[in-house]
Amino acid sequence: MPDKPTPTPSEGADDGRELDAFMSAVISFASNIGKAATKAGGDGDESVVIGHNAMLVERNFAKVRGFTKENFSRLNAQDRVVLNEFLAMTDATEMARSGEKLAVQQLRSGRVGKGILTWISKYLTEIKKLIGWILGLFNGGKPPKWWTKIEQLIDELWNMLVELLGMIFGFDASALARELSQGEVNYLNEQVAVARLQNEYDRAGKSDED
């Protein structure tokens, strides 16, 4: 079976279409999973909270999308090429779309296990990593400080959504909460390690220039 061809940026992608397609897919991820989770939750109060949290997550991603659209024109030609290559090589847009499709299918099927709930949260974490790298390109290599705050808010809202859905399907809410919390800790530790490594690369680069 032939290897899948390596994706490449589309012609004319320097107008920001590739980036906007990715951010649109991220917003769709939050919106449609939230809708499917709300429906799966039934008519109880939990579903109302699930739907509300999903809406807030969607709005926060929409703000990030607005920021990227407003600031894309500030990127120089080289950075635009780097950004589009990153989106193409990571297949970022399709990643968000395929994750949404799988999660929605499982939620609609009614066959919701603990594994799919934790997977949804971990998948969102991977999407946030992509966004963090993109925002770093607009901010000298590091995401702006406000992104950390938005990340924390998104995590809290999304984890509450997942925990409530888990309760509806009869899972141990405390155990699920601990697992999601540990996932956040692992993510933060990874971010610290990446930042430390980047600082070492930066220092090494300056030493070579000297």
PyMOL commands that set and color helices and strands:
alter all, ss='L'
color gray80, all
select helices_A, chain A and resi 13-15+17-40+45-74+77-90+92-109+114-137+145-168+173-209
alter helices_A, ss='H'
color red, helices_A
deselect
rebuild
show_as cartoon
